[in-house]
Amino acid sequence: MLVRFLLVPCLATAVPAAAQDLTLADAVARATERHPALRAELHVLEAAEAKASLDALAPSMTFGGELENVGGTGAVSGVHGAEATFRVGRVFELGGKRDARRALGAADVDRQRARLELRRLDLVTEVTRRFVELLERQALLTLAEGEIALAKNLRDAVAYRVERAASPESDLELAEIAVARAELELEHAVHELASARVALAVTFDVAVPDFARAAGDLEPLPPTEPLATWQERVTANAEQHGFAFDAAQLEAQRRLARTVRAPDVTTTLGVRRLEALDDQALVLSVSVPFGTATRATLAEARVDAEKEALDERRRAAQLESWRSVFATFQELLHAKTEFDKLGSTMIPAAEAAVKLTQRGYDEARFSFVQLTQARTVAVELRKQRLAAAARYHRLRAELERATAPLDGATP
């Protein structure tokens, strides 16, 4: 079924004259390029890269000085006994701390890249869902337009019969009510379509839709892979890859914690001026902290506990993904069964009933109420079939998201 789009007066923003139809591929491309949330993740990645570069730097050199024995009394009054010292200091890192920081920085950057890809997959799924909804709203608008035309034609036919006393005047009132209901359905379809257009447009940072219509078809329904294929993909989906990056980050933290066992050596070298002796001398100091092994042990224990917790969360997420895929696949099969049943049996039967009821009404064997009921059933079944088709596409998009791998990223 080819869906078409009606420009929406009043309730929707105006469409530029040169606006083009929008395909799903175009919508996804624009959203992944422009969506503010995704751009924010890119800036977070830049921040992670800058932090990794900063952490990879060696400790800074220090420069300092001190002035002693000044402003005293007697022999050390004024600056006669002053001692001025100027020092240059440096921390010598031992145990491979700098390399460990580099590894941790790289792991943090990789982890943020994985998060960026996860956000991109979420956005693609959401764009697909809104695109499908727009296709459905376009189709419902087309259906509403057809129904209001049929309702008006039927009202005119009833008015003709009433004028010739072939039908009671109450039938004309009921026909007017049917027209009014059709007009309300049209108005509802119009504003729902307007909302769906805006909902899709904002995903690529456009407040006013700049496209004419969504180009695409809800049917025929695309085929789907068997359940076993979807479940097999769960073990290597994006979330599982994300856990792998988290594990790599924890391993880098553990490596850094292990380096703390080797204490750093802080040294300073300076020159001291002795005013009382009118001489200079070198000053050397060395300091080494104690208790670093205990700190390293506790830090490693913390990381190990977090790693165990991460493994359990990873397993829980895998089981939940398996359950979700199974349930979604069942709903997908149901949507297809409903769609096929409606198209092959129920809608043809309803349309045949409308024709038979129309014929009986023309022959004064059925009432107008019976004809209206038959027509209402046919319309509702067509709407139900549209809903089943849209639901099928949305569920398939959810399956794709739940089983999608993390492209271009390996921990």
C-alpha positions as CSV (number, residue, x, y, z in Angstrom):
1,M,0.0,0.0,0.0
2,L,1.4,3.3,-1.0
3,V,0.9,5.9,1.7
4,R,0.5,9.6,0.8
5,F,0.8,12.8,2.7
6,L,-1.7,15.7,3.0
7,L,-0.4,19.2,3.9
8,V,-1.8,20.0,7.3
9,P,-3.4,23.5,7.6
10,C,-3.3,25.3,10.9
11,L,-2.3,22.4,13.1
12,A,1.1,21.8,11.4
13,T,3.9,24.0,10.4
14,A,4.1,25.0,6.8
15,V,6.2,22.8,4.5
16,P,8.7,24.7,2.3
17,A,7.8,24.7,-1.3
18,A,11.0,22.8,-2.3
19,A,10.6,20.2,0.4
20,Q,11.5,16.6,-0.6
21,D,10.2,13.3,0.5
22,L,12.2,11.8,3.4
23,T,13.4,8.2,3.3
24,L,14.3,6.3,6.5
25,A,18.0,6.2,5.4
26,D,17.9,10.0,5.1
27,A,16.3,10.4,8.5
28,V,18.8,8.2,10.2
29,A,21.7,9.9,8.5
30,R,20.5,13.4,9.5
31,A,19.7,12.3,13.1
32,T,23.1,10.7,13.7
33,E,24.8,13.8,12.3
34,R,22.8,16.4,14.1
35,H,21.1,15.1,17.3
36,P,22.3,17.2,20.2
37,A,22.5,14.2,22.6
38,L,24.8,12.4,20.2
39,R,26.9,15.5,19.7
40,A,27.2,15.8,23.5
41,E,28.6,12.3,23.6
42,L,31.2,13.3,21.0
43,H,32.3,16.1,23.2
44,V,32.5,13.7,26.2
45,L,34.8,11.6,24.0
46,E,36.9,14.6,23.3
47,A,37.1,15.2,27.0
48,A,38.2,11.6,27.6
49,E,40.9,11.9,25.0
50,A,42.2,15.1,26.5
51,K,42.2,13.5,30.0
52,A,44.0,10.5,28.7
53,S,46.7,12.8,27.2
54,L,46.9,14.7,30.5
55,D,47.3,11.6,32.6
56,A,50.0,10.3,30.3
57,L,52.3,13.2,31.1
58,A,55.2,12.7,33.4
59,P,55.1,14.5,36.8
60,S,56.0,18.2,36.6
61,M,59.3,19.6,37.7
62,T,59.1,21.8,40.7
63,F,61.0,25.0,41.6
64,G,61.1,26.6,45.0
65,G,63.1,28.5,47.5
66,E,63.3,29.5,51.1
67,L,64.9,32.2,53.1
68,E,66.1,31.5,56.7
69,N,67.7,33.5,59.5
70,V,66.4,36.9,58.5
71,G,65.0,39.7,60.6
72,G,66.5,38.3,63.8
73,T,68.5,39.9,66.6
74,G,72.1,40.3,67.3
75,A,74.3,38.4,64.9
76,V,71.4,37.4,62.8
77,S,69.8,40.8,62.6
78,G,68.7,42.0,59.2
79,V,70.1,39.7,56.5
80,H,73.7,39.3,57.9
81,G,73.0,35.6,58.8
82,A,70.5,34.9,56.1
83,E,70.5,31.5,54.3
84,A,68.7,31.5,50.9
85,T,68.0,28.2,49.2
86,F,66.8,27.6,45.7
87,R,65.6,24.1,44.8
88,V,64.6,22.1,41.7
89,G,62.6,19.0,42.4
90,R,61.3,16.0,40.5
91,V,59.3,12.8,41.3
92,F,60.8,9.6,39.8
93,E,57.9,7.2,39.2
94,L,58.7,3.6,39.7
95,G,56.8,0.4,38.8
96,G,55.6,1.5,35.4
97,K,53.0,4.0,36.7
98,R,53.1,6.2,33.6
99,D,52.6,3.3,31.3
100,A,49.7,2.1,33.5
101,R,48.1,5.6,33.3
102,R,48.5,5.5,29.5
103,A,46.7,2.2,29.4
104,L,43.9,3.4,31.7
105,G,43.5,6.5,29.6
106,A,43.2,4.4,26.4
107,A,40.7,2.1,28.1
108,D,38.6,5.2,29.2
109,V,38.6,6.5,25.6
110,D,37.6,3.1,24.2
111,R,34.8,2.8,26.8
112,Q,33.5,6.3,25.8
113,R,33.6,5.3,22.1
114,A,31.6,2.2,23.0
115,R,29.0,4.4,24.9
116,L,28.9,6.7,21.9
117,E,28.1,3.8,19.6
118,L,25.4,2.6,22.1
119,R,23.8,6.0,22.0
120,R,23.9,5.9,18.2
121,L,22.1,2.6,18.1
122,D,19.5,3.9,20.5
123,L,19.0,6.9,18.3
124,V,18.7,4.9,15.1
125,T,16.0,2.7,16.8
126,E,14.1,5.7,18.0
127,V,14.2,7.3,14.5
128,T,13.0,4.1,12.9
129,R,10.1,3.9,15.4
130,R,9.0,7.5,14.7
131,F,9.4,7.0,11.0
132,V,7.1,4.0,11.1
133,E,4.6,6.0,13.2
134,L,4.7,8.7,10.6
135,L,4.0,6.2,7.8
136,E,1.1,4.8,9.9
137,R,-0.4,8.3,10.4
138,Q,-0.1,9.1,6.8
139,A,-2.0,5.9,5.9
140,L,-4.7,6.7,8.6
141,L,-5.1,10.1,7.1
142,T,-5.7,8.6,3.7
143,L,-8.2,6.2,5.2
144,A,-10.0,9.0,7.0
145,E,-10.3,11.0,3.8
146,G,-11.8,8.1,2.0
147,E,-14.2,7.5,4.8
148,I,-15.5,11.1,4.9
149,A,-16.1,11.0,1.2
150,L,-18.1,7.7,1.5
151,A,-20.0,9.1,4.5
152,K,-21.0,12.2,2.5
153,N,-22.0,10.1,-0.5
154,L,-24.1,7.9,1.7
155,R,-25.8,10.9,3.3
156,D,-26.7,12.3,-0.1
157,A,-28.2,8.9,-1.1
158,V,-30.2,8.8,2.2
159,A,-31.4,12.3,1.7
160,Y,-32.6,11.3,-1.8
161,R,-34.5,8.3,-0.3
162,V,-36.0,10.4,2.4
163,E,-37.3,12.9,-0.1
164,R,-39.1,10.1,-1.8
165,A,-40.4,8.6,1.4
166,A,-38.3,5.5,0.8
167,S,-36.6,5.9,4.2
168,P,-37.5,7.4,7.5
169,E,-36.3,10.9,8.3
170,S,-34.3,9.4,11.3
171,D,-32.0,7.8,8.7
172,L,-31.0,11.2,7.5
173,E,-30.1,12.3,11.0
174,L,-28.1,9.2,11.5
175,A,-26.3,9.8,8.2
176,E,-25.5,13.4,9.3
177,I,-24.0,11.9,12.5
178,A,-21.9,9.5,10.5
179,V,-20.6,12.5,8.4
180,A,-19.8,14.4,11.6
181,R,-17.9,11.4,13.1
182,A,-16.0,11.0,9.9
183,E,-15.0,14.7,10.1
184,L,-13.8,14.2,13.7
185,E,-11.8,11.2,12.6
186,L,-10.2,13.3,9.8
187,E,-9.4,16.1,12.3
188,H,-7.9,13.6,14.6
189,A,-5.8,12.1,11.8
190,V,-4.6,15.5,10.8
191,H,-3.3,16.6,14.2
192,E,-1.8,13.1,14.9
193,L,0.0,13.3,11.6
194,A,1.3,16.8,12.5
195,S,2.6,15.6,15.8
196,A,4.3,12.6,14.2
197,R,6.1,14.9,11.7
198,V,7.4,17.1,14.4
199,A,8.4,14.1,16.5
200,L,10.6,12.8,13.6
201,A,11.9,16.2,12.7
202,V,13.3,17.0,16.2
203,T,15.5,13.9,16.0
204,F,17.7,15.7,13.5
205,D,17.5,19.0,15.4
206,V,14.8,20.6,13.2
207,A,11.9,22.2,15.1
208,V,9.9,22.9,11.9
209,P,9.7,19.8,9.6
210,D,11.5,20.6,6.3
211,F,10.3,17.5,4.4
212,A,7.1,16.9,2.5
213,R,6.3,13.3,3.6
214,A,7.8,10.1,4.7
215,A,8.6,7.9,1.7
216,G,8.0,4.3,2.3
217,D,5.6,1.4,2.7
218,L,4.2,-0.4,5.7
219,E,3.5,-3.5,3.6
220,P,4.3,-6.0,2.4
221,L,6.0,-7.0,5.7
222,P,9.6,-7.9,5.4
223,P,10.6,-11.4,6.3
224,T,12.3,-12.1,9.6
225,E,15.0,-14.6,10.7
226,P,14.1,-17.5,13.0
227,L,14.2,-17.1,16.8
228,A,17.5,-19.1,17.1
229,T,19.3,-16.5,14.9
230,W,18.2,-13.6,17.0
231,Q,19.1,-15.4,20.2
232,E,22.5,-16.3,18.9
233,R,23.2,-12.6,18.3
234,V,22.4,-11.7,21.9
235,T,25.7,-13.2,23.1
236,A,27.6,-10.7,21.0
237,N,25.3,-7.7,21.1
238,A,26.3,-4.1,21.8
239,E,25.5,-4.3,25.5
240,Q,27.8,-7.3,25.9
241,H,30.6,-5.5,24.1
242,G,30.0,-2.5,26.4
243,F,30.5,-4.8,29.4
244,A,33.8,-6.0,27.8
245,F,35.0,-2.4,27.6
246,D,34.0,-1.9,31.2
247,A,36.0,-4.9,32.1
248,A,39.0,-3.6,30.1
249,Q,38.8,-0.4,32.0
250,L,38.8,-2.2,35.4
251,E,41.8,-4.3,34.3
252,A,43.6,-1.1,33.5
253,Q,42.7,0.3,36.9
254,R,44.0,-2.9,38.5
255,R,47.3,-2.5,36.7
256,L,47.6,1.0,37.9
257,A,46.8,0.0,41.4
258,R,49.5,-2.7,41.3
259,T,52.1,-0.1,40.4
260,V,51.5,1.7,43.7
261,R,53.5,-1.1,45.4
262,A,56.7,0.5,44.0
263,P,57.0,3.8,45.9
264,D,57.9,6.9,44.0
265,V,61.1,8.8,44.9
266,T,60.9,12.5,45.3
267,T,64.2,14.4,45.0
268,T,65.2,18.0,45.1
269,L,68.5,19.6,44.3
270,G,69.3,23.2,45.2
271,V,71.9,25.8,46.0
272,R,72.1,27.5,49.4
273,R,73.6,30.9,49.9
274,L,75.2,31.4,53.4
275,E,75.6,35.2,53.9
276,A,77.5,34.8,57.2
277,L,80.2,32.8,55.5
278,D,79.9,34.4,52.1
279,D,79.7,30.9,50.6
280,Q,77.4,28.6,48.6
281,A,76.6,24.9,49.0
282,L,74.5,22.3,47.3
283,V,71.5,20.9,49.0
284,L,70.1,17.5,48.1
285,S,67.0,15.8,49.6
286,V,65.4,12.5,48.9
287,S,62.0,11.2,50.3
288,V,60.3,7.9,49.8
289,P,56.7,7.2,51.2
290,F,55.9,4.2,53.3
291,G,52.8,1.9,53.4
292,T,52.3,1.8,49.6
293,A,52.0,-1.9,49.5
294,T,49.0,-1.8,51.8
295,R,47.4,0.8,49.7
296,A,48.0,-1.2,46.5
297,T,46.5,-4.3,48.1
298,L,43.3,-2.5,49.1
299,A,43.1,-0.8,45.6
300,E,43.5,-4.1,43.9
301,A,40.8,-5.7,46.2
302,R,38.4,-2.9,45.3
303,V,39.0,-3.4,41.6
304,D,38.6,-7.2,41.9
305,A,35.3,-6.8,43.7
306,E,34.0,-4.4,41.0
307,K,35.1,-6.9,38.4
308,E,33.1,-9.7,40.0
309,A,30.1,-7.4,40.2
310,L,30.5,-6.5,36.6
311,D,30.6,-10.2,35.6
312,E,27.4,-10.8,37.4
313,R,25.7,-7.8,35.8
314,R,26.9,-8.9,32.4
315,R,25.4,-12.3,32.9
316,A,22.1,-10.8,34.2
317,A,22.0,-8.5,31.2
318,Q,22.5,-11.4,28.8
319,L,19.7,-13.3,30.4
320,E,17.4,-10.3,30.3
321,S,18.3,-9.7,26.6
322,W,17.5,-13.3,25.9
323,R,14.1,-13.0,27.6
324,S,13.4,-9.7,25.9
325,V,14.3,-11.1,22.4
326,F,12.1,-14.1,23.0
327,A,9.1,-12.0,24.1
328,T,9.6,-9.5,21.3
329,F,9.9,-12.3,18.7
330,Q,6.6,-13.8,19.9
331,E,4.9,-10.4,19.6
332,L,6.4,-10.1,16.1
333,L,4.9,-13.4,15.0
334,H,1.6,-12.4,16.5
335,A,1.6,-9.1,14.6
336,K,2.3,-10.9,11.4
337,T,-0.4,-13.5,12.0
338,E,-2.9,-10.7,12.8
339,F,-1.8,-8.8,9.7
340,D,-2.2,-11.8,7.5
341,K,-5.5,-12.9,9.0
342,L,-7.0,-9.5,8.6
343,G,-5.9,-9.2,5.0
344,S,-6.8,-12.6,3.9
345,T,-10.0,-13.3,5.8
346,M,-11.5,-10.7,8.0
347,I,-11.3,-7.6,5.8
348,P,-12.6,-9.3,2.7
349,A,-15.5,-10.8,4.8
350,A,-16.3,-7.3,6.2
351,E,-16.2,-5.7,2.8
352,A,-18.5,-8.5,1.4
353,A,-20.8,-7.8,4.4
354,V,-20.9,-4.1,3.6
355,K,-21.9,-4.9,0.0
356,L,-24.6,-7.3,1.1
357,T,-25.9,-4.9,3.7
358,Q,-25.9,-2.0,1.2
359,R,-27.9,-4.1,-1.2
360,G,-30.3,-5.1,1.6
361,Y,-30.7,-1.4,2.6
362,D,-31.4,-0.5,-1.0
363,E,-34.1,-3.1,-1.1
364,A,-35.5,-2.0,2.3
365,R,-34.6,-5.2,4.0
366,F,-31.9,-3.8,6.3
367,S,-32.0,-0.6,8.3
368,F,-29.5,2.3,8.0
369,V,-28.2,1.3,11.5
370,Q,-27.2,-2.1,10.2
371,L,-25.5,-0.6,7.2
372,T,-23.6,1.8,9.4
373,Q,-22.5,-1.0,11.7
374,A,-21.2,-3.1,8.8
375,R,-19.3,-0.1,7.5
376,T,-17.8,0.7,10.9
377,V,-16.6,-2.9,11.3
378,A,-14.8,-2.8,7.9
379,V,-13.1,0.5,8.8
380,E,-12.0,-0.7,12.2
381,L,-10.5,-3.8,10.7
382,R,-8.5,-1.8,8.1
383,K,-7.2,0.4,11.0
384,Q,-6.3,-2.7,12.9
385,R,-4.4,-4.1,9.9
386,L,-2.4,-0.8,9.7
387,A,-1.7,-1.0,13.4
388,A,-0.5,-4.6,13.1
389,A,1.8,-3.7,10.2
390,A,3.3,-0.7,12.1
391,R,3.7,-2.8,15.2
392,Y,5.5,-5.5,13.2
393,H,8.0,-2.9,11.9
394,R,8.6,-1.4,15.3
395,L,9.1,-4.8,16.9
396,R,11.6,-5.8,14.2
397,A,13.5,-2.6,14.9
398,E,13.6,-3.5,18.6
399,L,15.0,-6.9,17.7
400,E,17.6,-5.3,15.5
401,R,18.6,-3.0,18.4
402,A,18.7,-5.8,21.0
403,T,21.0,-7.9,18.9
404,A,23.1,-5.3,17.1
405,P,26.9,-5.6,17.5
406,L,29.1,-2.8,18.5
407,D,30.5,-1.9,15.1
408,G,34.1,-0.8,14.8
409,A,35.0,-1.4,18.4
410,T,36.9,-4.2,20.1
411,P,38.1,-4.1,23.7
